[in-house]
Amino acid sequence: MTIFGNFTKTDDSYQGSIATLLVKSKLNIVPIEKSSEKAPDFRVYADKAEIGAAWSATSKAGKPYLNVRFNDPALASGFFRLVGTANGGHALMWNS
């Protein structure tokens, strides 16, 4: 997996940035109230524009992560994962 961004968790939200060949932006991943079982757990914002959503998940090893989906044609090639790192941060990785 390739790392496209680094994030810091603050309370229940995540703040960080993403950098690809086409996109460079600061992002906020903010928890929301679920409206149904399949609804996302988080909304992804670039400034005040909503650009995606994220769902809480747990790996086979029992580690929590977020499945992140962007509403941007440049990033529409699949889900990304926001996973915890050894240094206590979080890395946004493309899950091909």
Buried (B, 14 or more C-beta within 10 A) or exposed (E): EEEBBBBEBEEEBBBBBBEBEEBEBEBBBBBEEEEEEEEBBBBBBBEEEEBBBBBEBEEEEEEEBBBBBBEBEEBEEEBBBBBBEEEEBBBBBBEE
